[in-house]
Amino acid sequence: MPDKSMTVDPQIGPPTDAPSTIAAPQEGSALWREIKGLFWVLLAVLLFHSFVAKPFYIPSESMMPALLKGDRLVVSKYPYGWSWVSPSFHLAPKMDGRLFGRMPTPGDIVIVTPPGAREDYIKRVVAVPGDTVAVKAGRLVLNGREVQREIRAAAMVPVDANAPCGIEFAGFQVQAVGGKRYCRLPIVRETLPNGASYDTIDLGSSPGDDYAPVTVPADHVFLMGDNRDRSADSRFAAGELEHGLGGPVPWENIGGRAEFITFSLDGMTQLLNPVSWFEALRGGRAGTSLRAQRQD
């Protein structure tokens, strides 16, 4: 005789005591998946910024004319290997040396963390271990020989909120036909012994125009800003008084190499006005390479 307890009426469905095949939803599982997904995205971004490349904002005029305040650029982290300053925000404990280290090439523009600080500067490498570097009457001297110099046509930098041509450049502002104002800056092109060539600004006499000879020790570099008379660099003492780099800098304080400008803003952006984000873009600067030119 058939077991009537297991019969099923097609109009009614399965018996109420049959096991369910549908799992009950777990409360909060969707939110937890979103949190984990966000965590992995943030971790990937952090690792990329720390060990591959990161954006950098130019906050000062010390690297004019190559870099203007308001420029945004890409800094690659791997060309010199990695050190304690490589991770974003410099959260790693201070350690000597580099992993897969390679010495910067004279002429490179690099990001550097001053000794005893956590902020980043951007400067140009002018001397490497074994070089004797000095400055005499504003002229760079390497290994007893004055670096090749060439007077170039003045740079005409348009005046804007990020390049106001203010008191730091007193006497260099000019007005063109039509009323547009420019900072007319005297340019001197330097060519290092390895052929790296780049423009510097020479505004006249300044405290950094004379620097006694010093030999760069092993695993150190000597850094200077291209705006020679307005740059706190290896010529000046570290700390709050002069805000310099205190002489040759340990290579583990180098955070990466500046590669190219992504875009540049004139300082007139308004947070709540999206149109101003585009109007503030400086034309002609996006994509500009920051590698020194080479002369054979």
FENSULNOR-V8589 format. One record per backbone hydrogen bond with DSSP energy under -1.0 kcal/mol. NH is the residue of the N-H (numbers start at 1). CO is the residue of the C=O. If there is no record, write none. Layout:
<<NH & CO> <NH & CO>>
//
This chain:
<<6 & 3> <7 & 4> <12 & 9> <13 & 9> <18 & 15> <29 & 26> <32 & 28> <33 & 29> <34 & 30> <35 & 31> <36 & 32> <37 & 33> <38 & 34> <39 & 35> <40 & 36> <41 & 37> <42 & 38> <43 & 39> <44 & 40> <45 & 41> <46 & 42> <47 & 43> <48 & 44> <49 & 45> <50 & 46> <51 & 47> <52 & 48> <53 & 48> <54 & 75> <56 & 73> <58 & 71> <64 & 61> <67 & 63> <70 & 58> <71 & 68> <72 & 263> <73 & 56> <74 & 260> <75 & 54> <76 & 257> <77 & 52> <81 & 78> <82 & 99> <86 & 83> <90 & 87> <99 & 82> <102 & 80> <107 & 125> <108 & 105> <110 & 123> <111 & 256> <112 & 121> <113 & 253> <117 & 114> <121 & 112> <123 & 110> <124 & 224> <125 & 108> <126 & 222> <127 & 222> <130 & 216> <131 & 128> <133 & 214> <134 & 141> <135 & 211> <136 & 139> <138 & 209> <139 & 136> <141 & 134> <142 & 145> <143 & 132> <145 & 142> <147 & 140> <150 & 189> <152 & 187> <155 & 185> <157 & 183> <159 & 181> <160 & 163> <162 & 266> <169 & 166> <170 & 167> <172 & 169> <174 & 182> <176 & 180> <179 & 176> <182 & 174> <183 & 157> <184 & 172> <185 & 155> <188 & 200> <189 & 150> <190 & 198> <191 & 148> <192 & 196> <195 & 192> <197 & 293> <198 & 190> <200 & 188> <201 & 226> <202 & 186> <209 & 206> <211 & 135> <214 & 133> <216 & 131> <220 & 217> <221 & 249> <222 & 127> <224 & 124> <227 & 62> <228 & 226> <230 & 227> <234 & 223> <236 & 233> <243 & 239> <244 & 237> <245 & 233> <246 & 236> <249 & 221> <251 & 219> <253 & 250> <254 & 251> <255 & 111> <257 & 76> <258 & 109> <259 & 74> <261 & 288> <262 & 72> <263 & 72> <265 & 70> <266 & 280> <273 & 270> <276 & 273> <279 & 275> <280 & 276> <281 & 278> <282 & 264> <287 & 261> <288 & 285> <290 & 259> <293 & 197> <295 & 195>>
//
